[in-house]
């Protein structure tokens, strides 16, 4: 009987934890900031619940990049959440095992900013640059977990303080395992010489069914990545690729030719 009771308690606790209102963090690549030529990223938060008029308080997120790339975080811009750029700061928390840990923090100002929680709909909390002399072409930017020893040692935990009921609560739950990392290699552009006699066309853009590729040089293969750097399609058909089964959004098309690659951003509707 005691064993059955313990099992029941464990099952009940699991259900309660699964039912807890929380947000998942994820990263999104927005492209190259035209004002700075740096890679521009967004921190997203996706709720598993519905609630109106959440008064945002202090927020934070931690992530790793490879050590030694000379990277800093900054050039914050106002996000879709309405949180002003001036309320965000970014800094390095140090290095550990070949990785550099960064944290971005929101320090609220005098004006309140409210968000609505809609189950499954991401909110863009912050927009920032990966600042470097040259945009990185290797390694990843990866959200760091709160149980990571170095995160704990440097007090760099992820948190998302919001008040939906009059009481400010930390609603951070976890990272989205499918969108917690972006591969810099898939964002880099190793240009193939395109002149009057060497041309490349990718069309239509935006596309909804088929993307056509026209080149005056031999193309070996093509690959399509989402903004997190995840490979979603690879094809040896170098003339066209079917995209009608993919979710709408921004993708990166990599075209391989003569031991070089050319990357183009494509929008799928």
C-alpha positions as CSV (number, residue, x, y, z in Angstrom):
1,X,0.0,0.0,0.0
2,X,2.8,2.4,0.9
3,X,4.5,1.7,-2.5
4,X,1.2,2.5,-4.3
5,X,0.8,5.7,-2.4
6,X,4.3,6.8,-3.2
7,X,3.7,6.1,-6.9
8,X,0.5,8.1,-6.8
9,X,2.3,11.1,-5.3
10,X,5.0,11.0,-7.9
11,X,2.5,10.8,-10.7
12,X,0.6,13.7,-9.2
13,X,3.7,15.8,-8.9
14,X,4.6,15.1,-12.5
15,X,1.2,16.2,-13.6
16,X,1.4,19.4,-11.6
17,X,4.8,20.2,-13.0
18,X,3.7,19.5,-16.6
19,X,0.6,21.8,-16.0
20,X,2.6,24.7,-14.6
21,X,2.3,28.0,-16.5
22,X,5.6,28.7,-18.1
23,X,7.5,30.1,-21.1
24,X,10.1,28.4,-23.2
25,X,13.0,30.4,-24.5
26,X,14.3,30.1,-28.0
27,X,16.7,32.0,-30.4
28,X,15.9,33.3,-33.8
29,X,18.3,34.6,-36.5
30,X,16.9,37.9,-38.0
31,X,19.6,38.4,-40.6
32,X,22.4,40.9,-40.9
33,X,21.7,44.3,-39.3
34,X,21.9,46.7,-42.2
35,X,23.1,49.5,-39.9
36,X,26.0,47.5,-38.4
37,X,26.7,44.5,-40.7
38,X,26.5,42.3,-37.6
39,X,24.4,39.2,-37.2
40,X,21.1,40.1,-35.5
41,X,19.3,37.7,-33.1
42,X,16.1,37.7,-31.2
43,X,15.2,36.1,-27.9
44,X,11.8,34.6,-28.0
45,X,9.5,33.3,-25.2
46,X,6.6,30.9,-26.0
47,X,4.0,30.4,-23.3
48,X,2.0,27.2,-22.6
49,X,-0.9,29.1,-21.2
50,X,-3.3,32.0,-21.9
51,X,-3.4,35.1,-19.8
52,X,-3.9,38.9,-20.6
53,X,-2.1,42.0,-19.6
54,X,1.1,40.6,-18.0
55,X,3.1,43.5,-16.5
56,X,6.8,42.7,-17.4
57,X,9.4,43.0,-14.8
58,X,13.1,42.1,-14.9
59,X,14.1,39.4,-17.5
60,X,17.3,37.6,-18.3
61,X,18.8,35.0,-20.6
62,X,22.1,33.2,-20.8
63,X,23.9,31.7,-23.8
64,X,27.3,30.3,-24.8
65,X,29.4,31.1,-27.8
66,X,32.9,29.6,-28.7
67,X,35.7,31.3,-26.7
68,X,38.2,33.4,-28.6
69,X,35.9,34.9,-31.3
70,X,36.2,38.4,-29.9
71,X,32.4,38.7,-29.6
72,X,30.3,41.1,-27.6
73,X,26.6,41.7,-27.3
74,X,24.8,44.9,-27.9
75,X,23.1,47.3,-30.3
76,X,19.7,46.3,-28.7
77,X,16.6,47.3,-30.6
78,X,13.0,47.6,-29.5
79,X,11.3,44.1,-29.8
80,X,7.8,43.2,-30.8
81,X,7.0,43.0,-27.0
82,X,7.4,46.7,-26.8
83,X,10.2,46.6,-24.3
84,X,12.5,49.5,-25.2
85,X,16.1,48.8,-26.4
86,X,17.5,51.1,-23.7
87,X,16.2,48.7,-20.9
88,X,18.5,45.9,-22.0
89,X,22.2,45.3,-21.3
90,X,24.5,42.5,-22.3
91,X,27.8,41.3,-20.9
92,X,30.2,38.4,-20.6
93,X,30.1,36.3,-17.5
94,X,33.5,34.7,-18.3
95,X,34.8,31.6,-20.0
96,X,34.6,27.9,-19.2
97,X,35.8,24.8,-21.1
98,X,36.4,26.6,-24.4
99,X,33.1,28.6,-24.3
100,X,32.2,32.1,-23.3
101,X,29.0,32.7,-21.3
102,X,27.0,35.8,-22.0
103,X,23.9,37.1,-20.3
104,X,21.4,39.7,-21.4
105,X,19.4,41.5,-18.7
106,X,16.3,43.7,-18.8
107,X,16.2,46.4,-16.2
108,X,12.7,47.9,-16.2
109,X,12.3,51.7,-16.5
110,X,9.5,53.9,-15.1
111,X,7.0,52.9,-17.8
112,X,5.2,49.6,-17.5
113,X,5.1,47.3,-20.6
114,X,2.4,44.6,-20.8
115,X,2.3,41.4,-22.8
116,X,-0.5,38.9,-23.5
117,X,0.2,35.2,-23.1
118,X,-1.3,33.2,-25.9
119,X,-0.6,29.4,-25.7
120,X,2.0,28.4,-28.3
121,X,2.5,32.0,-29.7
122,X,6.1,33.3,-29.3
123,X,6.8,36.8,-28.0
124,X,9.9,38.6,-29.1
125,X,11.5,39.8,-25.9
126,X,14.8,41.3,-27.1
127,X,16.6,42.0,-30.4
128,X,20.4,42.3,-30.3
129,X,23.6,42.1,-32.3
130,X,26.4,39.5,-32.2
131,X,29.2,42.2,-32.4
132,X,32.5,41.1,-33.9
133,X,35.1,42.4,-36.3
134,X,34.1,39.7,-38.7
135,X,30.8,37.8,-38.4
136,X,31.6,34.3,-37.0
137,X,31.6,31.4,-39.5
138,X,32.1,28.5,-37.1
139,X,30.6,27.3,-33.8
140,X,27.1,28.0,-32.4
141,X,25.3,30.4,-30.1
142,X,23.4,28.2,-27.6
143,X,21.1,29.0,-24.8
144,X,22.6,27.9,-21.5
145,X,20.6,25.8,-19.0
146,X,19.9,26.9,-15.4
147,X,21.4,23.7,-14.0
148,X,24.7,24.3,-15.8
149,X,27.4,24.6,-13.0
150,X,29.1,27.7,-14.6
151,X,25.7,29.4,-15.0
152,X,25.0,28.8,-11.3
153,X,28.5,29.9,-10.3
154,X,28.2,33.2,-12.1
155,X,24.6,33.9,-11.2
156,X,23.7,34.0,-14.9
157,X,20.4,32.1,-14.7
158,X,17.5,32.5,-17.2
159,X,14.4,34.1,-15.7
160,X,11.2,35.9,-16.9
161,X,9.4,37.9,-14.2
162,X,5.9,38.9,-15.1
163,X,2.8,39.8,-13.1
164,X,-0.5,38.5,-14.5
165,X,-2.4,38.5,-11.2
166,X,-0.9,41.3,-9.2
167,X,2.0,39.1,-8.0
168,X,5.3,39.1,-9.9
169,X,6.3,35.5,-10.7
170,X,9.2,33.9,-12.5
171,X,7.5,32.2,-15.5
172,X,10.7,30.8,-17.1
173,X,10.3,27.1,-17.6
174,X,12.9,25.7,-20.0
175,X,14.5,26.2,-23.4
176,X,12.9,24.9,-26.6
177,X,15.1,22.0,-27.5
178,X,14.4,22.4,-31.2
179,X,15.4,26.1,-31.3
180,X,17.9,26.7,-28.5
181,X,21.0,26.9,-30.8
182,X,22.0,28.6,-34.0
183,X,24.9,27.3,-36.1
184,X,27.1,30.2,-37.3
185,X,28.3,28.1,-40.2
186,X,24.9,28.1,-41.8
187,X,24.7,31.9,-41.6
188,X,28.0,32.6,-43.3
189,X,28.2,33.6,-47.0
190,X,31.2,32.4,-49.0
191,X,30.5,34.3,-52.2
192,X,30.9,32.7,-55.6
193,X,32.1,35.3,-58.0
194,X,29.0,36.7,-59.7
195,X,29.8,38.9,-62.7
196,X,28.2,39.7,-66.0
197,X,29.1,36.2,-67.3
198,X,28.6,34.3,-64.0
199,X,25.1,34.7,-62.6
200,X,22.8,33.2,-60.1
201,X,19.1,33.6,-59.6
202,X,16.9,32.3,-56.9
203,X,13.1,32.8,-57.5
204,X,10.4,33.4,-56.6
205,X,11.2,35.0,-53.2
206,X,8.9,34.9,-51.3
207,X,7.9,31.4,-52.4
208,X,5.1,29.1,-51.4
209,X,5.4,25.9,-53.5
210,X,8.7,25.7,-55.5
211,X,12.0,27.6,-55.4
212,X,13.8,27.8,-58.8
213,X,17.6,28.0,-59.0
214,X,19.2,29.3,-62.2
215,X,23.0,29.5,-62.5
216,X,25.5,29.9,-65.3
217,X,27.9,27.6,-63.4
218,X,27.5,23.9,-62.4
219,X,25.7,23.5,-59.0
220,X,26.4,20.3,-57.2
221,X,23.7,20.3,-54.5
222,X,21.5,22.6,-52.5
223,X,20.4,22.6,-48.8
224,X,17.8,24.6,-46.9
225,X,18.2,25.5,-43.2
226,X,15.8,27.2,-40.8
227,X,16.9,30.3,-38.8
228,X,18.1,28.1,-35.9
229,X,20.6,26.4,-38.3
230,X,18.7,23.1,-38.5
231,X,18.9,21.3,-41.8
232,X,15.3,20.9,-43.1
233,X,15.9,19.9,-46.7
234,X,18.8,18.6,-48.9
235,X,18.4,18.0,-52.6
236,X,20.6,16.9,-55.6
237,X,18.0,18.6,-57.9
238,X,19.9,21.8,-58.5
239,X,17.2,23.4,-60.6
240,X,14.2,23.5,-58.2
241,X,13.2,22.4,-54.7
242,X,9.7,21.8,-53.3
243,X,8.9,23.9,-50.2
244,X,5.1,23.5,-50.0
245,X,5.4,21.2,-47.0
246,X,7.6,23.6,-44.9
247,X,6.3,26.0,-42.3
248,X,6.1,29.7,-43.3
249,X,9.1,31.7,-42.3
250,X,12.7,32.8,-43.1
251,X,15.1,30.1,-44.4
252,X,18.7,30.0,-45.6
253,X,19.4,28.3,-48.9
254,X,23.0,27.1,-49.3
255,X,24.2,26.4,-52.9
256,X,27.3,24.2,-53.3
257,X,29.5,24.6,-56.4
258,X,33.2,24.0,-57.1
259,X,34.1,23.5,-53.4
260,X,32.4,26.8,-52.5
261,X,29.1,27.8,-51.1
262,X,26.7,30.7,-51.7
263,X,24.0,31.5,-49.1
264,X,20.7,33.2,-49.9
265,X,17.9,34.1,-47.6
266,X,14.5,33.0,-48.8
267,X,11.0,33.6,-47.4
268,X,8.4,30.8,-47.5
269,X,4.8,31.9,-47.3
